Amino acid sequence: MRSGPPKPLDALPQEARPLVARVLEAAERRQLAVYLVGGPVRDFLLARTLRDVDLLVEPRGDLGAPELARAAAPPGAQVVAHERFGTVRLEAGGACLDLATARAERYARPGALPEVRPGSLEEDLLRRDFTVNALAMPLTAAARRGRPAVIDPSTGLADLAAGVLRVFHAGSFRDDPTRALRAARLAPRLGFRLARGSGSALRGALREGAFGAVSGERFRAELEKLFAEAPLGLDPARALRLLAEWHVLGALEPGLALPAACGAPLRRLGRAVAEPPWEGERARPLLCGLMLWLAELPPPLRRSALARLAVQGAPAEAVVGFAGQRDALLRGLGRSRGRGASDALLAPLSAELRLALYCAAPPAIRRRIQRWAREDRDAAPPIRGDELLALGLRGQAVGNALARLRAAWLDRTVRTPEDLQGLAQELAKRGRVAHTRSASPRKPRSSAE
Protein backbone atom coordinates (compact mmCIF):
# COMPACT_ATOMS: atom_id res chain seq x y z
CA MET A 1 0.00 0.00 0.00
CA ARG A 2 1.02 3.58 -0.65
CA SER A 3 2.22 5.33 2.51
CA GLY A 4 3.26 8.79 1.30
CA PRO A 5 3.44 11.15 -1.69
CA PRO A 6 2.30 11.63 -4.43
CA LYS A 7 -0.94 13.42 -3.70
CA PRO A 8 -4.20 11.99 -5.05
CA LEU A 9 -4.85 14.94 -7.39
CA ASP A 10 -1.48 14.30 -9.03
CA ALA A 11 -2.47 10.67 -9.64
CA LEU A 12 -5.73 11.47 -11.44
CA PRO A 13 -5.93 10.85 -15.20
CA GLN A 14 -4.11 13.68 -16.95
CA GLU A 15 -7.07 14.69 -19.10
CA ALA A 16 -9.36 14.96 -16.05
CA ARG A 17 -7.20 17.27 -13.92
CA PRO A 18 -8.28 20.63 -15.43
CA LEU A 19 -11.95 19.69 -15.01
CA VAL A 20 -11.39 18.55 -11.42
CA ALA A 21 -9.60 21.84 -10.72
CA ARG A 22 -12.67 23.77 -11.96
CA VAL A 23 -14.95 21.70 -9.73
CA LEU A 24 -12.77 22.26 -6.67
CA GLU A 25 -12.49 26.02 -7.35
CA ALA A 26 -16.26 26.27 -7.58
CA ALA A 27 -16.62 24.21 -4.40
CA GLU A 28 -14.17 26.40 -2.45
CA ARG A 29 -16.13 29.54 -3.43
CA ARG A 30 -19.30 27.90 -2.08
CA GLN A 31 -17.57 26.37 0.97
CA LEU A 32 -18.64 22.87 -0.08
CA ALA A 33 -16.95 19.72 1.22
CA VAL A 34 -15.79 17.59 -1.73
CA TYR A 35 -14.08 14.19 -1.41
CA LEU A 36 -12.45 11.68 -3.70
CA VAL A 37 -14.24 8.43 -2.88
CA GLY A 38 -14.53 4.74 -3.68
CA GLY A 39 -12.46 2.93 -6.27
CA PRO A 40 -10.09 5.80 -7.07
CA VAL A 41 -9.08 6.06 -3.38
CA ARG A 42 -8.65 2.29 -3.16
CA ASP A 43 -6.51 2.24 -6.30
CA PHE A 44 -4.49 5.27 -5.20
CA LEU A 45 -3.65 3.60 -1.89
CA LEU A 46 -2.70 0.39 -3.75
CA ALA A 47 -0.44 2.46 -6.06
CA ARG A 48 -2.53 1.38 -9.04
CA THR A 49 -3.29 3.57 -12.04
CA LEU A 50 -6.37 5.73 -11.54
CA ARG A 51 -8.77 5.54 -14.49
CA ASP A 52 -11.93 7.07 -13.03
CA VAL A 53 -12.76 10.14 -10.96
CA ASP A 54 -15.55 9.76 -8.40
CA LEU A 55 -16.28 12.86 -6.32
CA LEU A 56 -18.67 13.12 -3.38
CA VAL A 57 -20.27 16.41 -2.33
CA GLU A 58 -21.70 16.91 1.15
CA PRO A 59 -24.91 18.91 0.66
CA ARG A 60 -25.22 22.38 2.19
CA GLY A 61 -28.65 23.90 1.97
CA ASP A 62 -29.83 23.59 -1.62
CA LEU A 63 -26.31 23.01 -2.91
CA GLY A 64 -25.24 19.54 -3.99
CA ALA A 65 -23.57 17.70 -6.85
CA PRO A 66 -25.88 18.91 -9.68
CA GLU A 67 -25.52 22.58 -8.70
CA LEU A 68 -21.75 22.25 -8.32
CA ALA A 69 -21.38 20.48 -11.67
CA ARG A 70 -23.35 23.19 -13.47
CA ALA A 71 -21.35 25.94 -11.79
CA ALA A 72 -18.04 24.32 -12.73
CA ALA A 73 -18.96 23.24 -16.27
CA PRO A 74 -16.87 24.99 -18.95
CA PRO A 75 -18.54 26.17 -22.19
CA GLY A 76 -19.67 23.21 -24.28
CA ALA A 77 -19.62 20.76 -21.38
CA GLN A 78 -22.33 18.17 -20.93
CA VAL A 79 -24.01 17.77 -17.54
CA VAL A 80 -26.23 14.69 -17.12
CA ALA A 81 -28.03 14.44 -13.78
CA HIS A 82 -29.79 11.37 -12.37
CA GLU A 83 -32.09 12.93 -9.81
CA ARG A 84 -33.32 9.62 -8.36
CA PHE A 85 -29.81 8.67 -7.20
CA GLY A 86 -28.41 12.15 -6.60
CA THR A 87 -25.62 11.65 -9.13
CA VAL A 88 -24.38 13.71 -12.05
CA ARG A 89 -21.86 13.15 -14.83
CA LEU A 90 -19.77 16.05 -16.12
CA GLU A 91 -18.08 15.64 -19.51
CA ALA A 92 -15.84 18.18 -21.21
CA GLY A 93 -12.74 18.14 -23.39
CA GLY A 94 -12.49 14.35 -23.45
CA ALA A 95 -12.64 14.14 -19.63
CA CYS A 96 -15.43 12.64 -17.58
CA LEU A 97 -16.18 13.07 -13.86
CA ASP A 98 -18.84 11.43 -11.72
CA LEU A 99 -20.17 13.55 -8.86
CA ALA A 100 -22.68 12.48 -6.24
CA THR A 101 -24.42 14.19 -3.39
CA ALA A 102 -23.78 12.32 -0.13
CA ARG A 103 -26.77 10.09 0.49
CA ALA A 104 -28.20 7.32 2.61
CA GLU A 105 -30.30 4.49 1.23
CA ARG A 106 -32.66 1.71 2.16
CA TYR A 107 -33.91 -1.37 0.30
CA ALA A 108 -37.68 -1.82 0.31
CA ARG A 109 -37.19 -5.50 -0.50
CA PRO A 110 -34.29 -7.82 -1.44
CA GLY A 111 -33.01 -7.21 -4.95
CA ALA A 112 -34.86 -3.92 -5.42
CA LEU A 113 -33.16 -0.69 -6.42
CA PRO A 114 -32.40 1.38 -3.32
CA GLU A 115 -34.47 4.31 -2.11
CA VAL A 116 -32.07 7.20 -1.50
CA ARG A 117 -32.19 10.41 0.52
CA PRO A 118 -29.60 13.09 1.35
CA GLY A 119 -27.17 11.91 4.00
CA SER A 120 -23.82 12.47 5.65
CA LEU A 121 -20.41 11.41 4.40
CA GLU A 122 -20.34 8.46 6.81
CA GLU A 123 -23.82 7.30 5.78
CA ASP A 124 -22.78 7.44 2.14
CA LEU A 125 -19.61 5.43 2.71
CA LEU A 126 -21.34 2.80 4.83
CA ARG A 127 -23.96 2.09 2.16
CA ARG A 128 -21.29 0.88 -0.30
CA ASP A 129 -20.59 -2.68 -1.37
CA PHE A 130 -17.21 -3.46 0.27
CA THR A 131 -15.16 -1.84 2.99
CA VAL A 132 -12.22 -1.21 0.63
CA ASN A 133 -14.58 0.87 -1.55
CA ALA A 134 -15.80 2.91 1.45
CA LEU A 135 -12.75 5.17 1.75
CA ALA A 136 -12.63 8.92 1.15
CA MET A 137 -9.95 11.60 0.81
CA PRO A 138 -10.89 15.27 1.47
CA LEU A 139 -10.10 17.66 -1.41
CA THR A 140 -11.45 21.02 -0.20
CA ALA A 141 -10.94 23.11 2.95
CA ALA A 142 -14.48 22.36 4.17
CA ALA A 143 -13.85 18.63 3.70
CA ARG A 144 -10.47 18.68 5.50
CA ARG A 145 -11.84 20.46 8.57
CA GLY A 146 -11.44 17.98 11.43
CA ARG A 147 -10.93 15.04 9.06
CA PRO A 148 -7.94 12.70 8.60
CA ALA A 149 -6.17 12.37 5.26
CA VAL A 150 -8.01 9.09 4.61
CA ILE A 151 -11.51 8.69 6.05
CA ASP A 152 -12.33 5.07 6.89
CA PRO A 153 -15.61 4.53 8.75
CA SER A 154 -15.10 0.76 8.99
CA THR A 155 -12.19 -1.64 8.37
CA GLY A 156 -11.34 -0.54 4.83
CA LEU A 157 -7.67 0.24 5.40
CA ALA A 158 -7.07 -3.01 7.31
CA ASP A 159 -8.91 -5.03 4.66
CA LEU A 160 -6.93 -3.27 1.95
CA ALA A 161 -3.69 -4.30 3.65
CA ALA A 162 -4.98 -7.87 4.15
CA GLY A 163 -6.25 -8.19 0.57
CA VAL A 164 -9.86 -9.09 1.40
CA LEU A 165 -13.28 -8.00 0.17
CA ARG A 166 -15.66 -7.59 3.10
CA VAL A 167 -19.32 -6.55 3.04
CA PHE A 168 -20.72 -4.38 5.80
CA HIS A 169 -23.43 -6.66 7.14
CA ALA A 170 -24.90 -10.15 6.77
CA GLY A 171 -27.77 -8.90 4.57
CA SER A 172 -25.59 -7.10 2.04
CA PHE A 173 -25.87 -9.68 -0.77
CA ARG A 174 -29.56 -10.16 0.00
CA ASP A 175 -30.16 -6.42 -0.39
CA ASP A 176 -28.21 -6.27 -3.66
CA PRO A 177 -27.22 -9.65 -5.19
CA THR A 178 -25.31 -7.90 -8.01
CA ARG A 179 -22.61 -7.30 -5.41
CA ALA A 180 -21.61 -10.94 -5.92
CA LEU A 181 -20.74 -10.20 -9.54
CA ARG A 182 -18.80 -7.13 -8.45
CA ALA A 183 -16.87 -9.25 -5.97
CA ALA A 184 -16.04 -11.74 -8.73
CA ARG A 185 -14.67 -8.87 -10.83
CA LEU A 186 -12.72 -7.14 -8.09
CA ALA A 187 -11.17 -10.17 -6.41
CA PRO A 188 -9.09 -11.41 -9.38
CA ARG A 189 -8.41 -7.88 -10.59
CA LEU A 190 -6.91 -6.83 -7.26
CA GLY A 191 -5.60 -10.22 -6.19
CA PHE A 192 -8.01 -10.22 -3.23
CA ARG A 193 -10.21 -12.90 -1.68
CA LEU A 194 -13.69 -12.80 -0.23
CA ALA A 195 -13.63 -12.49 3.57
CA ARG A 196 -14.93 -15.52 5.46
CA GLY A 197 -17.93 -13.74 6.93
CA SER A 198 -18.77 -12.26 3.53
CA GLY A 199 -18.76 -15.73 2.00
CA SER A 200 -21.28 -16.79 4.63
CA ALA A 201 -23.42 -13.74 3.79
CA LEU A 202 -23.38 -14.72 0.12
CA ARG A 203 -24.42 -18.30 0.90
CA GLY A 204 -27.26 -16.95 3.03
CA ALA A 205 -28.53 -14.81 0.13
CA LEU A 206 -28.36 -17.83 -2.18
CA ARG A 207 -30.36 -19.96 0.26
CA GLU A 208 -33.02 -17.27 0.50
CA GLY A 209 -33.39 -17.07 -3.30
CA ALA A 210 -32.47 -13.38 -3.40
CA PHE A 211 -31.01 -13.60 -6.91
CA GLY A 212 -34.38 -14.38 -8.44
CA ALA A 213 -35.69 -10.93 -7.52
CA VAL A 214 -33.13 -9.04 -9.61
CA SER A 215 -33.85 -8.05 -13.20
CA GLY A 216 -31.88 -9.57 -16.04
CA GLU A 217 -30.84 -6.11 -17.20
CA ARG A 218 -28.96 -5.49 -13.95
CA PHE A 219 -27.10 -8.81 -14.11
CA ARG A 220 -26.32 -8.21 -17.79
CA ALA A 221 -24.84 -4.81 -16.95
CA GLU A 222 -22.50 -6.45 -14.43
CA LEU A 223 -21.48 -9.14 -16.94
CA GLU A 224 -20.80 -6.42 -19.49
CA LYS A 225 -18.25 -4.93 -17.10
CA LEU A 226 -16.83 -8.40 -16.39
CA PHE A 227 -15.94 -8.89 -20.06
CA ALA A 228 -14.89 -5.28 -20.68
CA GLU A 229 -12.48 -4.82 -17.75
CA ALA A 230 -9.60 -6.82 -19.20
CA PRO A 231 -7.60 -3.57 -19.71
CA LEU A 232 -7.79 -3.18 -15.92
CA GLY A 233 -6.18 -6.59 -15.41
CA LEU A 234 -9.29 -8.77 -15.15
CA ASP A 235 -9.31 -12.30 -16.60
CA PRO A 236 -12.98 -13.02 -17.41
CA ALA A 237 -12.43 -16.76 -17.08
CA ARG A 238 -11.24 -16.33 -13.47
CA ALA A 239 -14.17 -14.10 -12.61
CA LEU A 240 -16.68 -16.57 -14.03
CA ARG A 241 -14.89 -19.44 -12.27
CA LEU A 242 -15.41 -17.65 -8.95
CA LEU A 243 -19.11 -17.20 -9.71
CA ALA A 244 -19.33 -20.92 -10.49
CA GLU A 245 -17.50 -21.86 -7.27
CA TRP A 246 -19.78 -19.57 -5.25
CA HIS A 247 -22.85 -21.22 -6.90
CA VAL A 248 -23.97 -17.87 -8.27
CA LEU A 249 -24.25 -19.05 -11.89
CA GLY A 250 -26.81 -21.69 -10.99
CA ALA A 251 -28.74 -19.07 -9.02
CA LEU A 252 -28.90 -16.87 -12.12
CA GLU A 253 -30.33 -19.71 -14.21
CA PRO A 254 -30.70 -23.38 -13.19
CA GLY A 255 -28.05 -25.48 -14.93
CA LEU A 256 -25.89 -22.52 -15.88
CA ALA A 257 -22.23 -23.48 -15.44
CA LEU A 258 -18.74 -22.73 -16.72
CA PRO A 259 -17.56 -25.69 -18.85
CA ALA A 260 -13.83 -26.33 -18.71
CA ALA A 261 -13.59 -26.17 -22.50
CA CYS A 262 -14.41 -22.46 -22.58
CA GLY A 263 -11.67 -21.44 -20.13
CA ALA A 264 -8.85 -21.00 -22.66
CA PRO A 265 -10.99 -19.13 -25.25
CA LEU A 266 -12.25 -16.76 -22.53
CA ARG A 267 -8.69 -16.09 -21.37
CA ARG A 268 -7.74 -15.29 -24.97
CA LEU A 269 -10.71 -12.95 -25.16
CA GLY A 270 -9.47 -11.12 -22.08
CA ARG A 271 -6.05 -10.66 -23.68
CA ALA A 272 -7.65 -9.57 -26.96
CA VAL A 273 -9.81 -6.95 -25.21
CA ALA A 274 -6.77 -5.65 -23.31
CA GLU A 275 -4.50 -5.66 -26.37
CA PRO A 276 -6.49 -6.03 -29.61
CA PRO A 277 -4.81 -8.46 -32.03
CA TRP A 278 -5.71 -6.13 -34.92
CA GLU A 279 -6.88 -2.55 -35.35
CA GLY A 280 -9.72 -0.91 -37.16
CA GLU A 281 -12.84 -2.49 -35.66
CA ARG A 282 -14.54 -2.73 -32.29
CA ALA A 283 -16.27 -5.87 -31.09
CA ARG A 284 -18.63 -5.82 -28.11
CA PRO A 285 -16.84 -7.82 -25.38
CA LEU A 286 -20.10 -9.00 -23.76
CA LEU A 287 -21.41 -10.54 -26.98
CA CYS A 288 -18.05 -12.21 -27.68
CA GLY A 289 -17.90 -13.50 -24.12
CA LEU A 290 -21.41 -14.95 -24.23
CA MET A 291 -20.61 -16.67 -27.52
CA LEU A 292 -17.53 -18.37 -26.10
CA TRP A 293 -19.05 -19.18 -22.71
CA LEU A 294 -22.46 -20.51 -23.73
CA ALA A 295 -21.26 -22.39 -26.83
CA GLU A 296 -20.34 -25.37 -24.66
CA LEU A 297 -23.83 -25.59 -23.12
CA PRO A 298 -26.92 -27.27 -24.66
CA PRO A 299 -28.92 -24.97 -26.99
CA PRO A 300 -32.02 -24.88 -24.73
CA LEU A 301 -29.86 -23.75 -21.80
CA ARG A 302 -28.23 -21.10 -23.99
CA ARG A 303 -31.65 -19.70 -24.82
CA SER A 304 -32.92 -19.75 -21.24
CA ALA A 305 -29.71 -18.10 -19.95
CA LEU A 306 -29.97 -15.36 -22.58
CA ALA A 307 -33.62 -14.80 -21.71
CA ARG A 308 -32.68 -14.48 -18.02
CA LEU A 309 -30.08 -11.87 -18.93
CA ALA A 310 -32.58 -10.02 -21.15
CA VAL A 311 -30.48 -10.59 -24.28
CA GLN A 312 -32.89 -10.66 -27.21
CA GLY A 313 -33.17 -10.37 -30.97
CA ALA A 314 -30.15 -10.57 -33.26
CA PRO A 315 -27.57 -10.67 -30.40
CA ALA A 316 -29.34 -13.66 -28.84
CA GLU A 317 -29.49 -15.49 -32.18
CA ALA A 318 -25.80 -14.79 -32.75
CA VAL A 319 -24.92 -16.35 -29.38
CA VAL A 320 -27.20 -19.36 -29.86
CA GLY A 321 -25.83 -20.06 -33.34
CA PHE A 322 -22.16 -19.49 -32.57
CA ALA A 323 -21.24 -23.12 -31.80
CA GLY A 324 -22.39 -24.34 -35.20
CA GLN A 325 -20.87 -21.41 -37.06
CA ARG A 326 -17.60 -21.80 -35.17
CA ASP A 327 -17.28 -25.47 -36.13
CA ALA A 328 -18.19 -24.86 -39.77
CA LEU A 329 -15.82 -21.90 -40.11
CA LEU A 330 -12.93 -23.68 -38.43
CA ARG A 331 -13.39 -26.62 -40.81
CA GLY A 332 -13.57 -24.26 -43.76
CA LEU A 333 -10.47 -22.33 -42.72
CA GLY A 334 -8.62 -25.59 -42.07
CA ARG A 335 -9.39 -26.81 -45.60
CA SER A 336 -9.04 -23.51 -47.43
CA ARG A 337 -5.99 -22.90 -49.57
CA GLY A 338 -4.92 -19.39 -50.35
CA ARG A 339 -5.67 -16.00 -48.87
CA GLY A 340 -8.59 -15.43 -51.18
CA ALA A 341 -10.39 -18.46 -49.75
CA SER A 342 -9.82 -17.23 -46.20
CA ASP A 343 -11.09 -13.79 -47.22
CA ALA A 344 -14.30 -15.29 -48.60
CA LEU A 345 -14.98 -16.94 -45.23
CA LEU A 346 -13.92 -14.10 -42.92
CA ALA A 347 -15.03 -10.92 -44.69
CA PRO A 348 -18.81 -11.44 -44.25
CA LEU A 349 -18.57 -12.02 -40.47
CA SER A 350 -19.52 -9.51 -37.79
CA ALA A 351 -16.73 -8.06 -35.66
CA GLU A 352 -17.98 -10.09 -32.66
CA LEU A 353 -18.16 -13.38 -34.53
CA ARG A 354 -14.71 -12.83 -36.01
CA LEU A 355 -13.11 -12.08 -32.61
CA ALA A 356 -14.90 -14.98 -30.90
CA LEU A 357 -13.79 -17.29 -33.72
CA TYR A 358 -10.21 -16.07 -33.27
CA CYS A 359 -10.36 -16.82 -29.53
CA ALA A 360 -11.79 -20.30 -30.13
CA ALA A 361 -9.38 -21.28 -32.93
CA PRO A 362 -6.18 -23.34 -32.74
CA PRO A 363 -2.88 -21.46 -33.18
CA ALA A 364 -2.46 -21.92 -36.96
CA ILE A 365 -5.94 -20.61 -37.70
CA ARG A 366 -5.53 -17.75 -35.21
CA ARG A 367 -2.46 -16.68 -37.16
CA ARG A 368 -4.43 -16.87 -40.40
CA ILE A 369 -7.28 -14.75 -39.00
CA GLN A 370 -4.81 -12.22 -37.63
CA ARG A 371 -2.97 -11.99 -40.96
CA TRP A 372 -6.26 -11.48 -42.79
CA ALA A 373 -7.32 -8.71 -40.38
CA ARG A 374 -3.96 -6.95 -40.51
CA GLU A 375 -3.07 -7.34 -44.18
CA ASP A 376 -5.99 -8.48 -46.34
CA ARG A 377 -9.17 -7.02 -44.83
CA ASP A 378 -8.57 -3.54 -46.21
CA ALA A 379 -6.62 -4.59 -49.30
CA ALA A 380 -8.52 -3.21 -52.29
CA PRO A 381 -7.66 -4.54 -55.76
CA PRO A 382 -7.22 -1.64 -58.25
CA ILE A 383 -10.49 -2.21 -60.09
CA ARG A 384 -14.02 -0.97 -59.47
CA GLY A 385 -17.51 -2.13 -60.17
CA ASP A 386 -18.14 0.64 -62.71
CA GLU A 387 -15.23 -0.69 -64.78
CA LEU A 388 -16.92 -4.09 -64.90
CA LEU A 389 -20.17 -2.44 -65.93
CA ALA A 390 -18.27 -0.75 -68.76
CA LEU A 391 -17.08 -4.19 -69.85
CA GLY A 392 -20.68 -5.34 -70.16
CA LEU A 393 -21.28 -7.23 -66.91
CA ARG A 394 -24.60 -6.72 -65.17
CA GLY A 395 -26.39 -7.62 -61.93
CA GLN A 396 -25.03 -10.47 -59.83
CA ALA A 397 -22.29 -11.09 -62.39
CA VAL A 398 -20.61 -7.86 -61.25
CA GLY A 399 -20.44 -9.03 -57.62
CA ASN A 400 -19.22 -12.48 -58.63
CA ALA A 401 -16.51 -10.99 -60.81
CA LEU A 402 -15.37 -8.59 -58.07
CA ALA A 403 -15.08 -11.55 -55.66
CA ARG A 404 -13.01 -13.51 -58.21
CA LEU A 405 -10.77 -10.52 -58.86
CA ARG A 406 -10.27 -9.88 -55.13
CA ALA A 407 -9.34 -13.53 -54.51
CA ALA A 408 -6.87 -13.48 -57.40
CA TRP A 409 -5.31 -10.25 -56.10
CA LEU A 410 -4.94 -11.60 -52.54
CA ASP A 411 -3.57 -14.94 -53.78
CA ARG A 412 -1.05 -13.09 -55.95
CA THR A 413 -2.10 -15.02 -59.06
CA VAL A 414 -2.29 -11.58 -60.63
CA ARG A 415 0.35 -9.11 -59.50
CA THR A 416 -0.12 -5.97 -61.57
CA PRO A 417 -3.09 -3.74 -62.39
CA GLU A 418 -2.62 -4.68 -66.04
CA ASP A 419 -2.92 -8.39 -65.26
CA LEU A 420 -5.99 -7.68 -63.14
CA GLN A 421 -7.56 -5.74 -66.01
CA GLY A 422 -6.86 -8.65 -68.34
CA LEU A 423 -8.57 -11.08 -65.94
CA ALA A 424 -11.53 -8.72 -65.68
CA GLN A 425 -11.87 -8.67 -69.46
CA GLU A 426 -11.73 -12.46 -69.57
CA LEU A 427 -14.43 -12.73 -66.88
CA ALA A 428 -16.56 -10.20 -68.76
CA LYS A 429 -16.19 -12.18 -71.98
CA ARG A 430 -17.24 -15.38 -70.22
CA GLY A 431 -20.18 -13.56 -68.67
CA ARG A 432 -21.36 -12.26 -72.02
CA VAL A 433 -21.09 -15.72 -73.59
CA ALA A 434 -23.03 -17.28 -70.70
CA HIS A 435 -25.67 -14.58 -70.94
CA THR A 436 -26.00 -15.13 -74.74
CA ARG A 437 -26.44 -18.88 -74.29
CA SER A 438 -29.06 -18.48 -71.59
CA ALA A 439 -30.93 -15.93 -73.69
CA SER A 440 -30.90 -17.94 -76.96
CA PRO A 441 -34.28 -19.56 -77.77
CA ARG A 442 -34.23 -23.33 -77.70
CA LYS A 443 -35.19 -25.26 -80.84
CA PRO A 444 -38.58 -26.88 -80.17
CA ARG A 445 -38.58 -30.62 -80.12
CA SER A 446 -40.49 -32.43 -82.86
CA SER A 447 -43.19 -34.90 -82.01
CA ALA A 448 -40.91 -37.69 -83.34
CA GLU A 449 -38.34 -36.81 -80.70
N, C-alpha and C positions, 0 to 999 in steps of 0.2 A: 504493500500500500504506500501511496505517496505520503510523505511526512512534512514536506516543506514547499518552497517555491517550485514551479511558477504559480502565479495567481490564476483563479478559474477563468477570468475574463481573457487572459492571454492564451488560454487553451481552447477557446471557442473556435468554431470554423471561421477561417479568415473572412469569407464573404459575409458572415453574419455580424461581425463586430461593429461596423458603422451603424447598423440598424439597432443593435443592442444599446449602443451609446446614446442614440436618440431617445430610446425608451427610458433609459436611466436618467437622462437630463430632464425629460418631462416629469418623471416621477419625483426627482429631487425638488423641482419647482412646486409640486403639489404635496410635498412631504408624505409621499406614499412609501410604504415598506414593500420592497421587491426582492424576491429570492430566486436563486437558481435552485431547482428542485429535481428530484427523481433520478432518472437514468443518467443525465449529464453529470450530476454530483457523484454518483456511484462510479462512473467511468473515469472521472477526474481523479478520484481517490485511488483508483486501481491503476492510474497512469496509462489508461487506454485513450485512444483517439476519440475526441468528442465529435459526434456527427449531427446531433440535434441540440436545440436550445429550448428548454422548457422553463418559463418564468412564472412565478406565483406572485399575485398582488393581494396584500391584505386590504380589504375594503375600508374606506373611510368616508362616512356619509354616503353620498350617491356616487362616489368615485370607485371604480373597480377596473378590471382588465379591459372591457370594451372602451371605456372612456379614455384610458391611458393609451391604448393602441391607436385610437383615432387622433389623439393629441400628438402622438409621436410619428404618425405616418407621414413620410415624405410625399411630395407630389407624384401622382401616378401609382401609389401603393394600393394594394388590395387588402381590405379588412373584412374578414368573414367571421361573424359572431354566431355562436351556438348558444342561444339564450337559455335553453333548458339545462345545460350543463355548466353555464357560466364560463365558457371558454371562448377564445378568439384566436384566429390565425392572422398574422401580419406578414405579407409578402411584398418585397420590393427589391429591385436590383439583383435578382437571382438568389436572394436570401429569404429565409422563412423562419419565423419565430412563432412559438405557441405560448400564449399567455392565458392564465386562468385566475379567476377570483377565488380566494381561499373559501372552501366550502366544506360542509359536513353532508353526510348522506345516510339514507336508510333504505333497506330493501323491503318492499311490501310483501314479497314472497320469494322463495328460492328461485334463482334463475332470472328474475325480472331485472329490468334496467333500474338503476338506483333513482330515488327521489332526492334531489339535492336542495340545499339552502345555504345562504351565506354562513361562513364559520370562521374559526380562528386558524392560525397557521398549524397548531398542534392537531386540531380536528382534521384538517386537510391531510396532513401527513399520516395520521393513524387510520385513515380510510383506504390507504393504498394496498396493493397486493402483497408485497413482501417488505420485510424490514429494511433490506438493503436499498429499496427504492423509496424509502421514507426519510430521506436525508435532505437537508436544505443548507444553502450557504447565502448569508445576507449580502446584498449588492448595493443597497442605498443606506444613507445615514439613519433613516427611520427604522430600517430593518436591523441595523447593527446595534441599536440602542439596547443595552442589557442582554445581548445575545452572544453566544460563542461563535467561533469561526465556522464550525459545523454543528448544525442543530440536529440532534438525534433523540426523538421522543421515546425510543424503544431500545432495541439491541442491535440497531443497524450497523454501527461501526464494529462491534464484536463479531457479528455474523459475516461482515465483509472480510474481516481478518481470518475467520475460520473457514470461509468459502462455503457457506450454506445459505439456502433459500428458506426463509421462515415466514409463515403467515402469522397474522396478529391474533387470531382466535380460532377455536375449533370449528366454527361455522363459516369460515372464510370461503372454502370451496363450495359449500352449499349455497351461500349467498350469490356467488358468481363462479360457476363451474369453468368458465373460459380461463380462469386463472391457472388451471391445470395445463392448458396448452401454452400459456405464457411461461410457466415453470419449465416445460419441456424445451422451450426455445432458449431460455436464459441459462439453464444449467449447463448444457454442453458449450454454449457460447462463452461463458465465463469460466468454465472448469469447476463449477459448483455442484453441490448435491442438495437434495431435498432434506431438510431437517427431519429428525425422527418424529417429532410431534406433528409436523406438517404432513408427513406421509399418513399418519393416523387420521388426520382431518380429511385428507383426500379419500381414504377408504370409507370413512363415515358418509361422505357425500355420495359416493358410489352406491353404498348400501341403501341410502334413502331415495335413490333414483333421481337425484337433482339434475342430472344431465339431460333428462328428457324434457325439462321445462324450458330449455334454451333454444332459441330459433336457430335454424340452419344457417341463416345469413351471418350470425355472430360467430359460429364455429368456422364458417368458411373464411371470414375475415382474419381469424387467427391463423388458419392454415396458409392463407395467402402470405402472411408475414413469415411463417415458418419456411416456405420455399424461397422467399425473396431475400432473406437475411444472410445468405451465403457471403456477401462482401463484408459482413461484420464478423465472420469467422464461424458461422453456424453450419454444421453438417446436417442436412435434412434427414438423412437416414438415422443418425443418432437421436435426433429429436423424436422421430416417429417410433424408434425402438423404445425410448422411455415411455411414451404413451401406451405402447403395447404392454410393457412390463407393469405399468401402473393400472392396467385393465381399463384404461380410458377409451381405447378404440372400440372395444365391445360395447361400452356404454353409449357411444355415439350411434352405433348401428350394430345390432346383434350379428355376430359372425365376422365383423370387420377385424382384420388382422394385418400384420406386416410380414408377408412371405419372405423367406430368406433370399429367394432369387432376385428380389427387387433391390436388395441392399446396395450392390455394386453400381447399378445404373443410377440410383438416387445419389450416391456419393459423387458420381461423375457429373450429375446435374448440378450439385452444389458447386463443384469446381468450375463448371461452365458458366454459372450465373456470376460467380466471383470474378472469373477471368474468361470472357467469351472466347471460344475457339476461333471465331471469325467475326468480322465487323459488318456493319451495314444493315442489320435487321434486329428487331427486338422480339423475343418470344416471351409470352406470359409465363413466369415460373410456376404459378399454381396449376395451370392447365398441363404443362409438361410434367409436373410432379404427379398429378392425378393419373395421367396416362401411364407413367412408369410404375406407380404404386399399385393401381387397381388392375393392371393388365394380368397379374398373376392370380386374380380372384375369379370365381365363376361369374359369367355375365349377369345373372339375376342379382347377385350381390353387388356388382358394380353399379347397376341401375338403382338399387335401393340406397346404396351409400351416397350416390350423387343426388338422389331425391332428398335425403336427409340434410345434405349440405346446400340445398337449394341451387344446385347447378342444373340448368335446363337448356333446352334448345340445341343449337349447333355445338356448343362446348360439350354438353353431355354426350351427344352422339359421337363426337371426336374421341372422347375418353373411352366409351364403350367399344368402339370399333378399332381402337389402337392395336390390340393384341393381334388381330388378324392382319391388319395392314403392316404391322412390324414384321411379321413372319414372311408375308409375301414380298415385301420390299427387300428384306435381307436376302431372301433366295434370289430375287432378281439381280441385286447388286453383286451377289456372289457369282452368278453365272455371266453377268454382262462383261463384254470385252470392248474396251475403248471408252474414251471419255464422253463421246457422244451418247452412248448407251446409258451411262450413269446420269448424264444431263437429262435425258428423256424421263428417267425415273424420279429424279430429285427436284427438277424445276417446278413441277405442278404442286408440290407439297406446301402446306402452311408452315410458317416459321416455327410453330410449336411442334408440329409433327416431325419436322426435319431435326430439331434439336433433341426431341425425345428419341428419335431413331438413332441419332448419333450416340446418345448415352447408353442405348441398349445394344449397340453393335459390337462385334469383336474388333480387335485392334486394326486389322487390315482394312475393314470396311469403314471404320472411323477415320482412318487416314484418307480414304477415297472421298468420303463426305467432306472432310475438311479441305482437301485440295479443290474439290468442286466449288465450295463456298468461297474460297480465297482467290481462285484463279479463273474458274470457268463460268460462274454464275453471271457475272457482268460482262463477259466477253461477247462482243457483238460483231458478227461477221460483216464485212463491208458490202452489204447488199440490203436493199429495202424492198418492202412489199410492192411499192409503186413501180419498181423496176421490173418485177415479175408480171405485174399487170400490163406493162408496156410490151412484154414479150408474148402476151396473149393468154396468160393463165387467168382463171376466174374462180371465184368461190372457194370451196374447200381446197382446191388444188393449190392455191396460193399458200395456205397454211402448211399443207403437206410439203410443198417445195421448200419453204423457209426452214422447216424442221430438218429436212434432208441436208440443206446447205449448212445449217448450224452444226449438225453432227459431223459433217465432212470437215468443217473448219476446226472444230475441237479435236478431232482425231488426226489432224494434220495430213489428211489424204489430199487436201488442196492447201497450198501454202501461200499463194499470192492472190491478190484481188482479180488478176486476169484469169487465173485458173478457176476461181470461184464463179466468175462471169461465164466462163465456158461451160461449167457444170449447170449453171442456171439455164443457159440456152438449150442444153441437152434435155433437161427436165421439162422445159417449156415445149420442146419439140415432141417429146413423148406424150405430154399432156394433150397437145393438139391432136396427135394421132389417135389417142384413146378416145378423145371427145368425138372425133369424126366417125370412128367405128361405132360408138354407142348411138350416134345420131343417124347413121345410115339405115334406111328402111330395109327390112328383111324381105327376101324373095318368098312370096307365099308358096306353101307346099301344094302340089297337085293332089287330086284325089287318089291318084295311083300310088303316091308315096305314102 
